[in-house]
Amino acid sequence: MIGDIHIHSKYSPDSRSEPELIEKYAIQKGMDFIAISDHNTFRKHDLKIKTIPAEEVSSLDGHILAIFINNEIPKGLSQEETVEKIHDAGGIAIAAHPLRYVNGLRKGFRDIYDAIEIKSGRCSESCNKRTEAMAEKLKRPGTAGSDAHFYYEIGRVWMEIDGNDIEDIRKAILSKKTKVSGKDLSFTDQISLYWKFVSEYAGRGFKRI
């Protein structure tokens, strides 16, 4: 199975994507499973495609992807506290785009994560390669996600696992039996993306998500 476990919907302040259309585009891109991981909000989605319950949590130190959780994880905690809350909710804690300048792990990486997002659809090739090298050094599993905020970004990168159901995905991640693929962010796309980041940041009154 292949899937994209980092997608944002209209329940994130910086996306307008409808969950039902996310499902449609994911299926068109050949995805077998997805995770709709909205910023600091947790919702269960009744979709036909295999959907992992998820949230992208804004810790004090940067963004952390929480998958397989059963309740919302509060924002504004330290990395350590956030990871503990994710585990308490039955989830897997993933360092989301940890080396990206915007919303990476600003206060340094802690050796506390279950996995590391080694291929992000919103990171450059060099950033993704450095992240993969860090995961190898720390002996942590690697995951992939598009970090899609628009429909066209869905499935930009993906993760491949052997199995047939949701629980197989959890097992594959924790046992390091995942394969990541997809398209890194080009230089032109980086310029467009960072312009978008700055514009939205100013529009929010210079408040981080």
N, CA, C and O of each residue as an XYZ file, in Angstrom:
836
protein
N       0.849     -1.197      0.000
C       0.000      0.000      0.000
C       0.885      1.247      0.000
O       1.982      1.246      0.557
N       0.391      2.301     -0.629
C       1.078      3.581     -0.574
C       0.128      4.633     -0.009
O      -1.087      4.560     -0.189
N       0.714      5.609      0.677
C      -0.135      6.619      1.279
C       0.614      7.886      1.641
O       1.844      7.922      1.685
N      -0.164      8.917      1.895
C       0.324     10.246      2.260
C      -0.217     10.551      3.653
O      -1.427     10.699      3.829
N       0.665     10.646      4.637
C       0.201     10.792      6.025
C       0.366     12.197      6.581
O       0.406     12.385      7.797
N       0.464     13.192      5.694
C       0.581     14.577      6.168
C      -0.177     15.489      5.212
O       0.400     16.066      4.291
N      -1.487     15.608      5.449
C      -2.369     16.404      4.593
C      -3.214     17.314      5.469
O      -3.678     16.906      6.533
N      -3.415     18.559      5.016
C      -4.230     19.519      5.762
C      -5.558     19.775      5.059
O      -5.643     19.779      3.831
N      -6.586     19.987      5.865
C      -7.923     20.277      5.340
C      -8.365     21.675      5.788
O      -7.581     22.434      6.357
N      -9.615     21.993      5.524
C     -10.167     23.303      5.881
C     -10.194     23.538      7.387
O     -10.444     24.657      7.834
N      -9.938     22.499      8.168
C      -9.907     22.664      9.617
C      -8.556     23.169     10.115
O      -8.374     23.383     11.314
N      -7.606     23.359      9.194
C      -6.362     24.068      9.482
C      -6.551     25.518      9.046
O      -7.244     25.774      8.062
N      -5.949     26.474      9.759
C      -6.149     27.883      9.398
C      -5.519     28.279      8.067
O      -5.828     29.346      7.536
N      -4.636     27.434      7.515
C      -3.945     27.792      6.279
C      -4.298     26.864      5.113
O      -3.523     26.741      4.164
N      -5.447     26.221      5.179
C      -5.907     25.373      4.081
C      -7.416     25.510      3.923
O      -8.127     25.815      4.880
N      -7.891     25.284      2.713
C      -9.335     25.339      2.445
C      -9.849     24.029      1.860
O     -10.975     23.965      1.366
N      -9.041     23.004      1.914
C      -9.381     21.733      1.269
C     -10.478     20.979      2.016
O     -10.419     20.819      3.235
N     -11.470     20.523      1.273
C     -12.560     19.735      1.856
C     -12.110     18.281      2.011
O     -11.514     17.730      1.085
N     -12.377     17.647      3.149
C     -11.960     16.259      3.350
C     -12.429     15.309      2.252
O     -11.683     14.420      1.842
N     -13.647     15.488      1.781
C     -14.168     14.596      0.744
C     -13.408     14.761     -0.573
O     -13.230     13.796     -1.315
N     -12.959     15.996     -0.862
C     -12.182     16.212     -2.077
C     -10.729     15.768     -1.887
O     -10.077     15.349     -2.843
N     -10.229     15.860     -0.668
C      -8.914     15.293     -0.375
C      -8.929     13.808     -0.699
O      -8.011     13.291     -1.335
N      -9.973     13.133     -0.259
C     -10.126     11.707     -0.549
C     -10.128     11.466     -2.058
O      -9.441     10.570     -2.547
N     -10.896     12.262     -2.789
C     -11.011     12.091     -4.237
C      -9.649     12.220     -4.918
O      -9.273     11.379     -5.735
N      -8.913     13.282     -4.574
C      -7.617     13.508     -5.214
C      -6.591     12.468     -4.788
O      -5.748     12.063     -5.588
N      -6.658     12.031     -3.533
C      -5.731     11.000     -3.066
C      -5.933      9.703     -3.840
O      -4.965      9.055     -4.237
N      -7.181      9.328     -4.052
C      -7.476      8.116     -4.811
C      -7.003      8.267     -6.258
O      -6.449      7.332     -6.837
N      -7.228      9.456     -6.839
C      -6.764      9.707     -8.206
C      -5.248      9.585     -8.317
O      -4.730      9.161     -9.350
N      -4.537      9.957     -7.251
C      -3.070      9.863     -7.244
C      -2.592      8.459     -6.901
O      -1.386      8.218     -6.840
N      -3.516      7.531     -6.677
C      -3.128      6.150     -6.408
C      -2.877      5.829     -4.951
O      -2.325      4.777     -4.631
N      -3.280      6.732     -4.061
C      -3.072      6.491     -2.639
C      -4.046      5.429     -2.114
O      -5.214      5.391     -2.502
N      -3.546      4.577     -1.232
C      -4.380      3.583     -0.559
C      -4.789      4.032      0.830
O      -5.793      3.567      1.370
N      -4.001      4.948      1.417
C      -4.325      5.462      2.754
C      -3.819      6.886      2.889
O      -2.898      7.306      2.188
N      -4.441      7.621      3.806
C      -4.051      9.009      4.075
C      -4.159      9.280      5.570
O      -4.740      8.499      6.323
N      -3.587     10.399      5.974
C      -3.838     10.953      7.301
C      -4.111     12.440      7.112
O      -3.280     13.159      6.559
N      -5.269     12.901      7.568
C      -5.588     14.328      7.551
C      -5.142     14.875      8.897
O      -5.793     14.672      9.922
N      -4.018     15.573      8.869
C      -3.333     15.991     10.098
C      -3.397     17.506     10.228
O      -2.439     18.211      9.912
N      -4.530     17.993     10.694
C      -4.728     19.437     10.781
C      -3.990     20.048     11.964
O      -3.696     19.382     12.957
N      -3.701     21.345     11.824
C      -2.973     22.052     12.867
C      -3.799     22.164     14.147
O      -4.837     22.825     14.172
N      -3.332     21.521     15.193
C      -3.872     21.688     16.543
C      -5.374     21.430     16.655
O      -6.064     22.031     17.479
N      -5.854     20.537     15.821
C      -7.240     20.113     15.933
C      -7.350     18.660     15.488
O      -6.677     18.228     14.552
N      -8.206     17.920     16.174
C      -8.342     16.493     15.905
C      -9.780     16.190     15.525
O     -10.708     16.460     16.288
N      -9.953     15.627     14.339
C     -11.276     15.249     13.855
C     -11.208     13.870     13.211
O     -10.245     13.541     12.519
N     -12.225     13.084     13.445
C     -12.325     11.797     12.763
C     -13.140     11.991     11.498
O     -14.201     12.615     11.528
N     -12.651     11.461     10.388
C     -13.296     11.661      9.092
C     -13.879     10.344      8.589
O     -13.203      9.315      8.578
N     -15.130     10.392      8.179
C     -15.823      9.204      7.676
C     -15.625      9.119      6.168
O     -16.470      9.568      5.393
N     -14.499      8.539      5.760
C     -14.146      8.446      4.354
C     -13.987      6.984      3.948
O     -13.786      6.115      4.797
N     -14.078      6.721      2.657
C     -13.939      5.358      2.162
C     -12.472      4.918      2.134
O     -12.163      3.750      2.368
N     -11.580      5.858      1.847
C     -10.160      5.531      1.835
C      -9.687      5.287      3.267
O     -10.205      5.898      4.202
N      -8.728      4.417      3.441
C      -8.180      4.154      4.772
C      -7.601      5.457      5.322
O      -6.730      6.065      4.700
N      -8.089      5.885      6.495
C      -7.715      7.189      7.040
C      -7.195      7.038      8.461
O      -7.911      6.572      9.348
N      -5.943      7.434      8.672
C      -5.322      7.368      9.987
C      -5.708      8.606     10.787
O      -5.546      9.717     10.284
N      -6.213      8.463     12.018
C      -6.507      9.637     12.837
C      -5.217     10.372     13.188
O      -4.245      9.762     13.632
N      -5.220     11.697     12.984
C      -3.957     12.426     13.111
C      -4.172     13.900     13.455
O      -5.280     14.431     13.384
N      -3.073     14.527     13.826
C      -3.035     15.963     14.133
C      -1.591     16.430     13.977
O      -0.662     15.683     14.283
N      -1.398     17.657     13.503
C      -0.060     18.255     13.549
C      -0.048     19.248     14.702
O      -0.761     20.251     14.683
N       0.767     18.956     15.697
C       0.748     19.702     16.950
C       1.859     20.753     16.954
O       3.006     20.465     16.613
N       1.498     21.964     17.344
C       2.487     23.031     17.479
C       3.046     23.010     18.892
O       2.435     23.541     19.819
N       4.211     22.394     19.051
C       4.871     22.420     20.351
C       5.601     23.751     20.501
O       5.661     24.539     19.557
N       6.144     23.998     21.661
C       6.924     25.217     21.863
C       8.158     25.233     20.965
O       8.704     26.294     20.666
N       8.588     24.051     20.541
C       9.847     23.926     19.824
C       9.687     23.659     18.334
O      10.687     23.583     17.620
N       8.447     23.514     17.842
C       8.229     23.220     16.432
C       7.071     22.256     16.249
O       6.397     21.895     17.214
N       6.843     21.845     15.030
C       5.686     21.009     14.697
C       5.986     19.525     14.875
O       7.061     19.043     14.515
N       5.016     18.817     15.435
C       5.131     17.378     15.677
C       3.893     16.705     15.107
O       2.767     17.102     15.405
N       4.109     15.685     14.285
C       3.014     14.948     13.680
C       2.592     13.821     14.624
O       3.410     12.997     15.032
N       1.309     13.800     14.960
C       0.757     12.768     15.843
C      -0.208     11.920     15.030
O      -1.226     12.424     14.554
N       0.101     10.628     14.866
C      -0.792      9.742     14.119
C      -1.237      8.582     14.999
O      -0.556      8.207     15.953
N      -2.390      8.027     14.658
C      -3.017      6.943     15.431
C      -3.479      7.404     16.811
O      -3.587      6.587     17.726
N      -3.748      8.679     16.973
C      -4.199      9.187     18.267
C      -5.711      9.007     18.404
O      -6.424      8.838     17.415
N      -6.186      9.048     19.663
C      -7.622      8.931     19.909
C      -8.212     10.177     20.559
O      -9.390     10.190     20.917
N      -7.412     11.215     20.714
C      -7.932     12.487     21.218
C      -6.992     13.617     20.811
O      -5.859     13.380     20.393
N      -7.479     14.845     20.940
C      -6.706     16.012     20.540
C      -5.531     16.232     21.493
O      -5.652     16.069     22.707
N      -4.397     16.605     20.910
C      -3.197     16.895     21.683
C      -3.075     18.412     21.826
O      -3.127     19.117     20.818
N      -2.915     18.937     23.040
C      -2.839     20.395     23.204
C      -1.561     20.979     22.629
O      -0.510     20.338     22.637
N      -1.662     22.191     22.135
C      -0.490     22.879     21.602
C       0.224     23.631     22.726
O      -0.281     23.746     23.843
N       1.412     24.139     22.396
C       2.113     25.007     23.326
C       2.899     24.315     24.416
O       3.327     24.961     25.373
N       3.101     23.002     24.290
C       3.897     22.273     25.269
C       5.309     22.046     24.706
O       5.548     22.250     23.515
N       6.222     21.631     25.558
C       7.561     21.312     25.092
C       7.528     20.074     24.213
O       6.517     19.374     24.160
N       8.620     19.803     23.528
C       8.705     18.579     22.726
C       8.421     17.352     23.589
O       7.623     16.487     23.227
N       9.089     17.301     24.730
C       8.955     16.129     25.596
C       7.523     15.945     26.072
O       7.002     14.829     26.063
N       6.887     17.029     26.485
C       5.500     16.943     26.965
C       4.553     16.556     25.844
O       3.619     15.780     26.048
N       4.797     17.103     24.658
C       3.935     16.794     23.511
C       4.033     15.320     23.139
O       3.016     14.662     22.922
N       5.245     14.807     23.067
C       5.435     13.395     22.739
C       4.771     12.507     23.792
O       4.166     11.489     23.456
N       4.884     12.887     25.048
C       4.242     12.107     26.119
C       2.723     12.091     25.951
O       2.084     11.056     26.142
N       2.146     13.243     25.594
C       0.697     13.324     25.379
C       0.278     12.458     24.192
O      -0.768     11.810     24.229
N       1.090     12.451     23.150
C       0.788     11.628     21.971
C       0.789     10.154     22.352
O      -0.103      9.408     21.947
N       1.768      9.737     23.116
C       1.833      8.338     23.562
C       0.638      8.001     24.462
O       0.074      6.911     24.362
N       0.256      8.929     25.332
C      -0.900      8.710     26.197
C      -2.177      8.526     25.382
O      -3.100      7.832     25.808
N      -2.223      9.160     24.196
C      -3.389      9.062     23.310
C      -3.288      7.881     22.357
O      -4.070      7.769     21.413
N      -2.325      7.000     22.606
C      -2.181      5.799     21.786
C      -1.485      6.012     20.464
O      -1.556      5.158     19.580
N      -0.808      7.149     20.313
C      -0.269      7.506     19.017
C       1.220      7.323     18.843
O       1.941      6.935     19.762
N       1.655      7.619     17.624
C       3.057      7.635     17.228
C       3.462      9.097     17.037
O       2.760      9.861     16.375
N       4.590      9.474     17.618
C       5.082     10.852     17.520
C       6.159     10.932     16.444
O       7.168     10.229     16.506
N       5.934     11.796     15.457
C       6.851     11.949     14.330
C       7.354     13.388     14.284
O       6.561     14.329     14.314
N       8.664     13.554     14.212
C       9.238     14.890     14.035
C       8.924     15.356     12.618
O       9.449     14.808     11.650
N       8.069     16.367     12.497
C       7.633     16.840     11.178
C       8.643     17.831     10.609
O       9.011     18.806     11.265
N       9.086     17.569      9.377
C      10.054     18.448      8.676
C      11.003     19.139      9.673
O      11.059     20.368      9.716
N      11.745     18.363     10.469
C      12.496     18.946     11.587
C      13.601     19.912     11.210
O      13.963     20.762     12.023
N      14.155     19.815     10.000
C      15.256     20.691      9.609
C      14.814     21.832      8.698
O      15.644     22.601      8.213
N      13.510     21.941      8.466
C      13.013     23.059      7.655
C      13.096     24.342      8.466
O      12.818     24.354      9.665
N      13.481     25.419      7.798
C      13.652     26.692      8.502
C      12.345     27.164      9.136
O      12.334     27.647     10.268
N      11.236     27.017      8.390
C       9.930     27.441      8.911
C       9.263     26.263      9.601
O       9.014     25.229      8.981
N       8.978     26.422     10.876
C       8.254     25.431     11.677
C       8.985     24.089     11.830
O       8.366     23.056     12.086
N      10.299     24.127     11.669
C      11.090     22.959     12.032
C      11.276     22.945     13.547
O      10.621     23.703     14.263
N      12.158     22.095     14.028
C      12.403     22.029     15.466
C      13.420     23.098     15.833
O      14.629     22.877     15.756
N      12.915     24.259     16.232
C      13.723     25.461     16.393
C      14.729     25.376     17.541
O      15.787     26.003     17.479
N      14.418     24.624     18.564
C      15.279     24.593     19.747
C      16.139     23.340     19.825
O      16.576     22.931     20.901
N      16.371     22.748     18.678
C      17.219     21.572     18.661
C      16.425     20.291     18.726
O      15.335     20.244     19.297
N      16.978     19.261     18.139
C      16.283     17.981     18.042
C      16.484     17.162     19.309
O      17.592     17.076     19.838
N      15.403     16.564     19.787
C      15.475     15.699     20.953
C      15.323     14.244     20.503
O      14.549     13.955     19.591
N      16.043     13.349     21.125
C      16.026     11.933     20.760
C      14.841     11.237     21.442
O      15.021     10.313     22.235
N      13.635     11.697     21.118
C      12.444     11.215     21.826
C      11.349     10.730     20.873
O      10.306     10.253     21.322
N      11.578     10.849     19.560
C      10.519     10.573     18.600
C      10.493      9.113     18.176
O      11.518      8.432     18.154
N       9.290      8.651     17.839
C       9.138      7.288     17.334
C       9.624      7.183     15.897
O      10.082      6.126     15.464
N       9.522      8.283     15.161
C       9.922      8.305     13.756
C      10.218      9.742     13.345
O       9.899     10.689     14.064
N      10.832      9.883     12.175
C      11.194     11.199     11.646
C      10.685     11.305     10.213
O      10.854     10.381      9.417
N      10.065     12.430      9.892
C       9.589     12.670      8.524
C      10.804     12.995      7.655
O      11.272     14.134      7.630
N      11.306     11.993      6.948
C      12.556     12.160      6.204
C      12.325     12.664      4.784
O      13.270     13.082      4.114
N      11.088     12.630      4.323
C      10.777     13.175      2.998
C       9.485     13.967      3.090
O       8.400     13.408      3.248
N       9.626     15.271      2.987
C       8.475     16.167      3.032
C       8.288     16.817      1.677
O       9.251     17.251      1.044
N       7.039     16.882      1.236
C       6.731     17.511     -0.044
C       6.935     19.006     -0.040
O       6.862     19.645     -1.089
N       7.193     19.581      1.136
C       7.440     21.019      1.243
C       8.855     21.306      1.728
O       9.110     22.326      2.367
N       9.773     20.391      1.414
C      11.194     20.580      1.722
C      12.027     20.348      0.469
O      11.644     19.587     -0.420
N      13.161     21.009      0.416
C      14.075     20.843     -0.717
C      14.759     19.487     -0.651
O      14.705     18.797      0.368
N      15.399     19.118     -1.745
C      16.120     17.849     -1.789
C      17.218     17.806     -0.733
O      17.386     16.790     -0.058
N      17.970     18.899     -0.584
C      19.058     18.911      0.390
C      18.532     18.804      1.815
O      19.124     18.116      2.647
N      17.438     19.474      2.097
C      16.842     19.402      3.432
C      16.370     17.980      3.726
O      16.612     17.455      4.812
N      15.701     17.362      2.765
C      15.224     15.986      2.965
C      16.389     15.012      3.138
O      16.310     14.092      3.951
N      17.466     15.208      2.380
C      18.616     14.319      2.498
C      19.285     14.461      3.861
O      19.697     13.467      4.460
N      19.393     15.690      4.348
C      19.991     15.913      5.666
C      19.125     15.297      6.767
O      19.634     14.765      7.753
N      17.809     15.382      6.576
C      16.902     14.796      7.553
C      17.005     13.274      7.548
O      16.988     12.644      8.606
N      17.113     12.686      6.364
C      17.267     11.238      6.265
C      18.560     10.781      6.941
O      18.582      9.762      7.631
N      19.634     11.544      6.736
C      20.911     11.203      7.362
C      20.801     11.281      8.884
O      21.376     10.458      9.597
N      20.066     12.264      9.373
C      19.883     12.396     10.816
C      19.105     11.205     11.373
O      19.440     10.681     12.436
N      18.061     10.779     10.647
C      17.266      9.629     11.086
C      18.120      8.368     11.140
O      17.997      7.564     12.064
N      18.984      8.202     10.147
C      19.875      7.041     10.129
C      20.843      7.080     11.308
O      21.107      6.054     11.934
N      21.369      8.261     11.607
C      22.298      8.412     12.721
C      21.621      8.084     14.048
O      22.221      7.462     14.924
N      20.361      8.510     14.189
C      19.615      8.282     15.425
C      18.907      6.928     15.449
O      18.277      6.554     16.439
N      19.028      6.190     14.316
C      18.398      4.874     14.192
C      16.892      4.941     14.400
O      16.304      4.135     15.122
N      16.279      5.941     13.737
C      14.840      6.130     13.828
C      14.187      5.786     12.494
O      14.793      5.997     11.443
N      12.962      5.258     12.515
C      12.230      5.002     11.260
C      11.965      6.292     10.506
O      11.876      7.366     11.102
N      11.840      6.177      9.195
C      11.541      7.336      8.375
C      10.141      7.268      7.792
O       9.667      6.195      7.420
N       9.477      8.423      7.712
C       8.154      8.506      7.096
C       8.180      9.584      6.010
O       9.146     10.336      5.877
N       7.100      9.636      5.245
C       6.982     10.629      4.177
C       5.571     11.205      4.177
O       4.598     10.503      4.453
N       5.478     12.489      3.864
C       4.174     13.138      3.746
C       4.288     14.393      2.915
O       5.313     15.074      2.947
N       3.251     14.702      2.175
C       3.293     15.847      1.264
C       3.218     17.178      2.003
O       3.690     18.193      1.490
N       2.625     17.191      3.212
C       2.314     18.440      3.918
C       1.407     19.293      3.036
O       1.534     20.517      2.988
N       0.490     18.624      2.340
C      -0.375     19.297      1.364
C      -1.357     20.247      2.039
O      -2.053     19.887      2.988
N      -1.389     21.465      1.522
C      -2.400     22.447      1.920
C      -3.343     22.750      0.759
O      -4.372     23.403      0.930
N      -2.970     22.262     -0.431
C      -3.769     22.422     -1.637
C      -3.954     21.040     -2.268
O      -3.139     20.141     -2.063
N      -5.022     20.885     -3.028
C      -5.315     19.578     -3.627
C      -4.176     19.071     -4.512
O      -3.852     17.884     -4.498
N      -3.571     19.984     -5.284
C      -2.544     19.538     -6.233
C      -1.292     19.007     -5.528
O      -0.483     18.316     -6.146
N      -1.128     19.325     -4.239
C       0.051     18.860     -3.504
C      -0.114     17.443     -2.959
O       0.874     16.801     -2.600
N      -1.336     16.955     -2.893
C      -1.592     15.634     -2.325
C      -0.841     14.572     -3.124
O      -0.909     14.543     -4.353
N      -0.134     13.711     -2.421
C       0.614     12.650     -3.098
C       1.883     13.114     -3.774
O       2.466     12.375     -4.567
N       2.333     14.344     -3.471
C       3.623     14.810     -4.015
C       4.733     13.860     -3.573
O       5.619     13.509     -4.352
N       4.664     13.456     -2.312
C       5.527     12.377     -1.820
C       4.638     11.360     -1.116
O       3.508     11.664     -0.734
N       5.161     10.152     -0.950
C       4.342      9.118     -0.339
C       5.210      8.088      0.363
O       6.429      8.048      0.194
N       4.550      7.265      1.150
C       5.202      6.188      1.878
C       4.598      4.866      1.434
O       3.383      4.753      1.269
N       5.444      3.879      1.243
C       4.984      2.560      0.800
C       5.246      1.530      1.887
O       6.328      1.491      2.474
N       4.235      0.689      2.151
C       4.386     -0.372      3.148
C       3.739     -1.657      2.620
O       2.891     -1.625      1.728
N       4.155     -2.769      3.185
C       3.491     -4.038      2.896
C       2.362     -4.228      3.893
O       2.540     -3.987      5.087
N       1.211     -4.654      3.417
C       0.083     -4.866      4.314
C      -1.225     -4.508      3.665
O      -1.282     -4.101      2.505
N      -2.292     -4.672      4.455
C      -3.637     -4.455      3.919
C      -4.524     -3.563      4.779
O      -5.577     -3.114      4.327
N      -4.107     -3.307      6.010
C      -4.996     -2.527      6.869
C      -4.226     -1.469      7.650
O      -3.001     -1.381      7.569
N      -4.968     -0.673      8.406
C      -4.399      0.450      9.145
C      -3.326     -0.003     10.129
O      -2.277      0.632     10.242
N      -3.580     -1.083     10.829
C      -2.628     -1.545     11.834
C      -1.297     -1.958     11.193
O      -0.245     -1.852     11.824
N      -1.344     -2.430      9.939
C      -0.113     -2.775      9.226
C       0.772     -1.548      9.022
O       1.997     -1.656      8.992
N       0.146     -0.387      8.884
C       0.903      0.857      8.696
C       1.685      1.185      9.962
O       2.868      1.520      9.901
N       1.015      1.087     11.112
C       1.691      1.325     12.389
C       2.890      0.387     12.549
O       3.990      0.821     12.891
N       2.661     -0.890     12.299
C       3.721     -1.882     12.456
C       4.885     -1.612     11.511
O       6.048     -1.744     11.894
N       4.568     -1.234     10.278
C       5.615     -0.975      9.289
C       6.494      0.202      9.700
O       7.716      0.149      9.560
N       5.867      1.267     10.211
C       6.637      2.438     10.641
C       7.563      2.069     11.795
O       8.762      2.343     11.746
N       7.011      1.453     12.822
C       7.797      1.175     14.019
C       8.888      0.140     13.786
O       9.887      0.114     14.505
N       8.700     -0.708     12.788
C       9.712     -1.729     12.487
C      10.655     -1.307     11.357
O      11.444     -2.115     10.867
N      10.569     -0.041     10.949
C      11.431      0.516      9.895
C      11.239     -0.170      8.546
O      12.185     -0.280      7.765
N      10.033     -0.626      8.271
C       9.770     -1.302      7.007
C       8.922     -0.415      6.106
O       7.859     -0.808      5.627
N       9.427      0.791      5.892
C       8.754      1.752      5.018
C       9.697      2.156      3.894
O      10.919      2.117      4.043
N       9.109      2.543      2.769
C       9.873      3.058      1.644
C       9.281      4.405      1.269
O       8.070      4.515      1.079
N      10.108      5.424      1.160
C       9.605      6.762      0.848
C       9.987      7.137     -0.576
O      11.068      6.795     -1.055
N       9.084      7.845     -1.241
C       9.298      8.249     -2.634
C       8.613      9.587     -2.882
O       7.843     10.070     -2.052
N       8.910     10.179     -4.045
C       8.196     11.379     -4.436
C       9.100     12.515     -4.851
O      10.302     12.343     -5.055
N       8.486     13.694     -4.971
C       9.139     14.864     -5.550
C       9.523     15.867     -4.465
O       8.681     16.322     -3.690
N      10.830     16.203     -4.428
C      11.282     17.260     -3.520
C      10.830     18.620     -4.048
O      10.474     18.762     -5.218
N      10.851     19.599     -3.177
C      10.432     20.947     -3.559
C      11.524     21.609     -4.404
O      12.679     21.691     -3.987
N      11.148     22.076     -5.588
C      12.110     22.733     -6.479
C      12.452     24.122     -5.939
O      11.782     24.638     -5.044
N      13.513     24.719     -6.505
C      13.925     26.058     -6.067
C      12.813     27.075     -6.311
O      12.544     27.922     -5.460
N      12.164     26.990     -7.480
C      11.065     27.908     -7.798
C       9.917     27.729     -6.823
O       9.335     28.706     -6.351
N       9.591     26.474     -6.521
C       8.512     26.199     -5.570
C       8.881     26.681     -4.169
O       8.012     27.116     -3.414
N      10.169     26.604     -3.819
C      10.611     27.091     -2.507
C      10.346     28.579     -2.373
O       9.859     29.035     -1.338
N      10.666     29.345     -3.422
C      10.432     30.791     -3.395
C       8.947     31.085     -3.210
O       8.571     31.927     -2.394
N       8.101     30.385     -3.977
C       6.646     30.584     -3.876
C       6.137     30.216     -2.495
O       5.304     30.917     -1.920
N       6.649     29.097     -1.961
C       6.191     28.633     -0.662
C       6.577     29.606      0.448
O       5.752     29.928      1.303
N       7.820     30.074      0.442
C       8.250     30.975      1.509
C       7.577     32.337      1.399
O       7.359     33.006      2.409
N       7.252     32.744      0.194
C       6.466     33.978      0.035
C       5.077     33.786      0.662
O       4.553     34.685      1.319
N       4.498     32.613      0.449
C       3.204     32.296      1.035
C       3.306     32.275      2.562
O       2.443     32.821      3.249
N       4.353     31.650      3.091
C       4.555     31.607      4.538
C       4.597     33.016      5.129
O       3.921     33.307      6.115
N       5.404     33.889      4.509
C       5.576     35.251      5.009
C       4.264     36.028      4.933
O       3.907     36.744      5.868
N       3.549     35.885      3.820
C       2.284     36.601      3.640
C       1.257     36.171      4.687
O       0.583     37.006      5.290
N       1.145     34.859      4.894
C       0.185     34.357      5.878
C       0.600     34.738      7.295
O      -0.246     35.050      8.132
N       1.900     34.713      7.559
C       2.429     35.081      8.871
C       2.065     36.521      9.194
O       1.643     36.820     10.312
N       2.225     37.420      8.219
C       1.865     38.820      8.404
C       0.361     38.974      8.589
O      -0.097     39.769      9.409
N      -0.413     38.188      7.803
C      -1.863     38.252      7.897
C      -2.403     37.784      9.241
O      -3.479     38.206      9.666
N      -1.652     36.909      9.909
C      -2.058     36.432     11.238
C      -1.570     37.350     12.353
O      -1.722     37.036     13.534
N      -0.986     38.478     11.977
C      -0.454     39.369     12.993
C       0.854     38.859     13.566
O       1.157     39.066     14.741
N       1.634     38.181     12.710
C       2.942     37.621     13.073
C       2.839     36.622     14.223
O       3.687     36.576     15.115
N       1.788     35.836     14.174
C       1.602     34.750     15.144
C       1.852     33.419     14.444
O       1.339     33.181     13.351
N       2.629     32.567     15.067
C       2.900     31.249     14.494
C       1.681     30.351     14.630
O       0.866     30.517     15.538
N       1.571     29.393     13.708
C       0.523     28.382     13.834
C       0.996     27.347     14.847
O       0.280     26.386     15.127
